[in-house]
Amino acid sequence: MNGLALSIQLGGRRWRCAVDPPVGQGATVGSMATADELAATFAAIVPGTDPGIGARLVELCGEARKAYPTFAIDDRELVTAIAARAPATDLAGYLGRCRAGDLAVAVGAGRGSEAAIAELERAHRTTIDATCRRFAGPGQTADDLKQILRTKLFVAEPGQLPKIMDYAGQGFLDNWLRVTAVRVFLDLAKRKDRVREAPAEDDDVLALPQPGDLALDVVKAEYRTAVAAAMHEGAQRLEPGDRHLLRQHFVAGLSIDQLGAVLGIHRATAARRIARAREQLVAETRRQLALRLKLEEHELEDVIGLVMSRLDVSIGKLLATKAGEGQR
């Protein structure tokens, strides 16, 4: 068979990567290219690209080699991967944020390069091992989970690409691997009908996830403490009147019309005040999370988006807890 394929035996069935390396056999072959050559490679995938992009592409290839000095990187292969993932609407922004070294190793691993897989596992061993240990239990050891994760990341089912090929080169690969591993293990637990212990209500301001809401499970698992602290801080910074208004709406369950009648204001005014207070809480929560979490901008937005998906229930839990604290 031409090229290199990763093969793993699982349950009597042998799986292999769907995409072989485009050059040579065995480990990835390193090859440098000029700015003009890289610009042409990029333009072949993204027509109409300014030839001046070549200088930035050379920089990215250099950054990749610096990040993974022992891994042989092929410039054209890396630029092809960058071009395939770059959005036409924000090309400059993507290239500015691109973590070329992480992308080079991820793509190499997805194509079945044993050298790339070994390099990725070496560089991110701490994160992978820690996540596997965290989800290990009587039924599956950390080594069992590591093998499951390895298969998910690097082995493709028929007609699909390995999961590692979803990495877009934006944000740290270490963070992406951790979140992906958590998703895999939570999904595995659901399919095995394991009962996971829910966090105590006063330990977590986020509402419990709905069945199948793995994305919110990930936020709860990885960022629970920071989200709870940020929302508590945000609530503290609201004006007392706004805090009371939100509590009456989300905890006491008063409708807009009822609030208008109680406060002696028009229902439209009550609705605007609730919306304004809610927006202020969101803005302050986001600011506090930015201070607490060392995430790339787009990763922070993902966390905020998941929090927003259950925000109204979360506000109710938060303000109900604070009301109880005030009564003690």
C-alpha positions as CSV (number, residue, x, y, z in Angstrom):
1,M,0.0,0.0,0.0
2,N,1.3,3.5,-0.9
3,G,1.8,6.0,1.8
4,L,1.5,5.5,5.6
5,A,-1.7,4.5,7.4
6,L,-2.2,4.2,11.1
7,S,-3.9,0.9,11.9
8,I,-5.5,0.0,15.3
9,Q,-7.3,-3.2,16.3
10,L,-10.5,-2.6,18.2
11,G,-13.1,-5.2,19.1
12,G,-12.1,-7.5,16.3
13,R,-12.2,-4.7,13.7
14,R,-9.2,-3.0,12.2
15,W,-9.5,0.8,11.5
16,R,-7.1,3.0,9.6
17,C,-6.7,6.7,8.7
18,A,-8.7,7.7,5.6
19,V,-6.0,10.1,4.4
20,D,-2.4,9.1,3.7
21,P,0.5,11.6,3.7
22,P,0.9,13.3,0.3
23,V,4.7,12.8,0.2
24,G,7.0,10.0,0.8
25,Q,6.5,7.1,3.2
26,G,6.9,6.9,7.0
27,A,7.5,10.1,8.9
28,T,6.7,13.5,7.5
29,V,9.4,14.9,5.2
30,G,10.4,18.5,6.0
31,S,10.7,20.9,3.0
32,M,11.1,24.6,2.9
33,A,9.7,26.9,0.2
34,T,10.0,30.5,-0.8
35,A,7.5,33.3,-0.3
36,D,6.5,33.2,-4.0
37,E,6.0,29.4,-3.9
38,L,3.9,29.5,-0.8
39,A,1.8,32.4,-2.1
40,A,1.1,30.3,-5.3
41,T,0.2,27.3,-3.2
42,F,-2.2,29.4,-1.1
43,A,-3.7,31.1,-4.3
44,A,-4.4,27.7,-5.8
45,I,-6.9,27.1,-3.0
46,V,-8.0,30.7,-2.4
47,P,-8.0,32.4,-5.8
48,G,-7.3,36.1,-6.0
49,T,-5.1,36.2,-3.0
50,D,-2.6,39.1,-2.8
51,P,0.9,37.7,-3.7
52,G,2.2,39.7,-0.8
53,I,0.7,37.0,1.5
54,G,3.8,35.0,0.9
55,A,5.8,36.9,3.5
56,R,3.3,36.1,6.2
57,L,3.2,32.4,5.2
58,V,7.0,32.2,5.4
59,E,6.7,33.6,9.0
60,L,4.1,31.1,9.9
61,C,6.2,28.2,8.7
62,G,9.1,29.6,10.7
63,E,6.9,29.9,13.8
64,A,5.8,26.2,13.3
65,R,9.4,25.0,13.2
66,K,10.3,27.0,16.3
67,A,7.3,25.6,18.2
68,Y,8.1,22.0,17.2
69,P,11.8,22.0,16.4
70,T,12.2,18.2,16.4
71,F,9.3,17.7,14.0
72,A,9.9,17.9,10.2
73,I,7.5,20.4,8.7
74,D,6.7,20.6,5.0
75,D,5.9,24.2,4.2
76,R,3.6,23.6,1.2
77,E,1.6,21.0,3.2
78,L,1.2,23.4,6.1
79,V,0.2,26.3,3.8
80,T,-2.3,24.0,2.1
81,A,-3.9,23.3,5.4
82,I,-3.9,27.0,6.4
83,A,-5.6,27.9,3.1
84,A,-8.2,25.2,3.4
85,R,-9.2,26.5,6.8
86,A,-8.9,30.3,6.3
87,P,-12.3,32.1,6.1
88,A,-12.6,34.5,3.2
89,T,-14.3,37.1,5.3
90,D,-11.5,37.5,7.8
91,L,-8.3,36.2,6.1
92,A,-6.0,38.7,7.8
93,G,-7.5,38.0,11.2
94,Y,-7.1,34.2,10.8
95,L,-3.5,34.5,9.7
96,G,-2.8,36.8,12.6
97,R,-4.2,34.3,15.1
98,C,-3.0,31.1,13.4
99,R,-1.0,28.7,15.5
100,A,0.9,27.2,12.7
101,G,3.0,24.7,14.7
102,D,-0.1,23.2,16.3
103,L,-1.8,23.0,13.0
104,A,1.1,21.3,11.3
105,V,1.3,18.6,13.9
106,A,-2.4,18.1,14.0
107,V,-2.7,17.8,10.2
108,G,0.3,15.4,10.1
109,A,-1.4,13.3,12.8
110,G,-4.7,13.3,10.9
111,R,-2.9,12.0,7.8
112,G,-1.4,9.1,9.7
113,S,2.1,10.3,10.3
114,E,3.5,8.3,13.2
115,A,6.0,11.0,13.8
116,A,3.3,13.6,14.0
117,I,1.2,11.5,16.4
118,A,4.2,10.8,18.6
119,E,5.1,14.5,18.6
120,L,1.5,15.6,19.4
121,E,1.2,13.1,22.3
122,R,4.6,14.1,23.6
123,A,3.9,17.8,23.6
124,H,0.5,17.5,25.1
125,R,1.0,14.5,27.3
126,T,0.2,16.3,30.6
127,T,-3.2,17.5,29.4
128,I,-4.2,14.2,27.9
129,D,-3.0,12.2,30.9
130,A,-4.7,14.5,33.4
131,T,-8.1,14.4,31.5
132,C,-8.0,10.6,31.2
133,R,-7.2,10.2,34.9
134,R,-10.1,12.5,35.8
135,F,-12.6,10.4,34.0
136,A,-11.2,7.0,34.9
137,G,-13.3,4.7,37.0
138,P,-13.8,1.1,38.0
139,G,-15.0,0.2,34.5
140,Q,-12.2,1.9,32.5
141,T,-8.7,2.9,33.5
142,A,-6.9,6.0,32.4
143,D,-5.0,3.9,29.9
144,D,-8.3,2.5,28.5
145,L,-9.6,6.1,28.0
146,K,-6.3,7.2,26.5
147,Q,-6.6,4.5,23.8
148,I,-10.3,5.4,23.2
149,L,-9.2,9.1,22.8
150,R,-6.3,8.1,20.5
151,T,-8.7,6.2,18.3
152,K,-11.2,9.1,18.2
153,L,-8.5,11.6,17.3
154,F,-6.4,9.8,14.8
155,V,-8.5,7.0,13.3
156,A,-11.2,7.7,10.7
157,E,-14.4,5.7,10.3
158,P,-15.3,4.9,6.7
159,G,-16.1,8.0,4.8
160,Q,-14.9,10.4,7.5
161,L,-11.7,12.1,8.6
162,P,-10.1,11.7,12.0
163,K,-11.4,14.1,14.6
164,I,-8.0,15.8,14.9
165,M,-8.6,17.3,11.4
166,D,-11.3,19.5,12.9
167,Y,-8.7,21.6,14.6
168,A,-8.6,24.8,12.7
169,G,-5.3,26.3,14.0
170,Q,-7.1,29.0,16.0
171,G,-6.4,28.8,19.7
172,F,-4.1,26.5,21.6
173,L,-4.1,22.9,20.5
174,D,-3.8,22.0,24.2
175,N,-7.1,23.6,25.0
176,W,-8.8,22.0,22.0
177,L,-7.5,18.6,23.0
178,R,-8.8,19.0,26.6
179,V,-12.3,20.1,25.5
180,T,-12.4,17.3,22.8
181,A,-11.4,14.7,25.4
182,V,-14.1,15.9,27.8
183,R,-16.7,15.7,25.1
184,V,-15.6,12.2,24.1
185,F,-15.6,10.9,27.7
186,L,-19.0,12.5,28.6
187,D,-20.5,11.0,25.5
188,L,-19.0,7.6,26.4
189,A,-20.5,7.9,29.9
190,K,-24.0,8.7,28.5
191,R,-23.9,5.8,26.1
192,K,-23.0,3.5,29.0
193,D,-25.8,4.9,31.1
194,R,-23.4,5.9,33.8
195,V,-24.9,8.1,36.6
196,R,-22.8,11.2,37.0
197,E,-23.2,13.0,40.3
198,A,-24.5,16.5,39.8
199,P,-22.7,19.4,41.5
200,A,-24.3,20.9,44.6
201,E,-26.7,23.7,43.8
202,D,-24.7,26.3,45.8
203,D,-21.5,25.2,44.2
204,D,-22.6,25.9,40.7
205,V,-24.6,28.9,39.4
206,L,-25.1,27.2,36.0
207,A,-28.4,25.4,35.6
208,L,-28.1,21.6,35.1
209,P,-27.8,20.7,31.5
210,Q,-30.6,19.3,29.5
211,P,-30.3,15.7,28.2
212,G,-27.8,15.6,25.4
213,D,-26.4,19.1,26.1
214,L,-22.8,18.0,26.0
215,A,-21.5,21.4,25.1
216,L,-22.8,22.8,28.4
217,D,-21.5,19.8,30.2
218,V,-18.0,20.8,28.9
219,V,-18.4,24.3,30.2
220,K,-19.6,23.0,33.6
221,A,-16.7,20.6,33.8
222,E,-13.9,22.9,32.7
223,Y,-14.9,26.4,33.6
224,R,-17.6,26.0,36.3
225,T,-15.7,27.8,39.1
226,A,-14.7,30.8,36.9
227,V,-18.2,31.2,35.4
228,A,-19.9,31.1,38.9
229,A,-17.4,33.6,40.3
230,A,-17.8,35.9,37.3
231,M,-21.6,35.9,37.5
232,H,-21.6,36.5,41.2
233,E,-19.2,39.4,40.7
234,G,-21.4,40.7,37.9
235,A,-24.5,40.6,40.0
236,Q,-22.7,42.4,42.8
237,R,-22.0,45.3,40.4
238,L,-25.6,45.8,39.4
239,E,-27.6,48.6,40.9
240,P,-29.7,47.4,43.9
241,G,-32.8,48.3,42.0
242,D,-31.8,46.4,38.9
243,R,-30.9,43.4,41.0
244,H,-34.3,43.5,42.8
245,L,-36.0,43.8,39.4
246,L,-34.2,40.7,38.0
247,R,-35.0,38.8,41.2
248,Q,-38.7,39.6,41.0
249,H,-38.8,38.5,37.3
250,F,-36.6,35.4,37.3
251,V,-37.0,34.2,40.9
252,A,-40.5,35.3,42.0
253,G,-41.8,34.7,38.4
254,L,-43.5,38.1,38.0
255,S,-44.4,38.8,34.4
256,I,-43.7,42.1,32.6
257,D,-47.3,43.3,33.2
258,Q,-47.2,42.3,36.9
259,L,-43.9,44.2,37.4
260,G,-45.2,47.2,35.7
261,A,-48.2,47.2,38.0
262,V,-46.1,46.7,41.1
263,L,-43.7,49.4,40.2
264,G,-46.2,51.8,38.8
265,I,-44.6,52.0,35.4
266,H,-45.6,51.1,31.8
267,R,-44.9,47.4,30.8
268,A,-42.6,48.6,28.1
269,T,-40.5,50.5,30.6
270,A,-40.3,47.4,32.8
271,A,-39.3,45.3,29.8
272,R,-36.5,47.8,28.9
273,R,-35.2,47.9,32.5
274,I,-35.0,44.1,32.7
275,A,-33.3,43.9,29.3
276,R,-30.8,46.6,30.3
277,A,-30.0,44.9,33.7
278,R,-29.6,41.5,31.9
279,E,-27.2,43.0,29.4
280,Q,-25.2,44.7,32.1
281,L,-24.9,41.4,33.9
282,V,-23.8,39.6,30.7
283,A,-21.2,42.4,30.0
284,E,-19.7,42.3,33.5
285,T,-19.7,38.4,33.5
286,R,-17.8,38.5,30.2
287,R,-15.3,41.0,31.6
288,Q,-14.7,39.0,34.7
289,L,-14.3,35.8,32.7
290,A,-11.7,37.5,30.4
291,L,-9.7,38.3,33.6
292,R,-10.0,34.8,35.0
293,L,-9.6,32.5,32.0
294,K,-6.5,32.5,29.8
295,L,-8.4,31.8,26.6
296,E,-8.1,33.0,23.0
297,E,-10.8,35.5,22.1
298,H,-12.9,33.1,20.0
299,E,-12.6,30.5,22.8
300,L,-13.9,33.0,25.3
301,E,-16.8,33.8,23.0
302,D,-17.6,30.0,22.9
303,V,-17.8,29.9,26.7
304,I,-20.0,33.0,26.8
305,G,-22.3,31.6,24.1
306,L,-22.8,28.4,26.1
307,V,-23.5,30.4,29.2
308,M,-26.0,32.6,27.3
309,S,-27.8,29.5,26.1
310,R,-29.0,28.9,29.7
311,L,-28.6,32.5,31.1
312,D,-32.1,33.1,32.3
313,V,-32.2,29.9,34.4
314,S,-28.7,30.7,35.6
315,I,-29.8,34.2,36.7
316,G,-32.7,32.7,38.6
317,K,-30.4,30.3,40.5
318,L,-27.9,33.1,41.2
319,L,-30.3,35.6,42.5
320,A,-32.3,33.0,44.5
321,T,-29.1,32.0,46.2
322,K,-28.2,35.6,47.0
323,A,-31.7,36.2,48.4
324,G,-31.3,33.2,50.7
325,E,-27.9,34.4,51.8
326,G,-29.4,37.8,52.7
327,Q,-32.0,36.1,54.9
328,R,-29.6,34.1,57.0
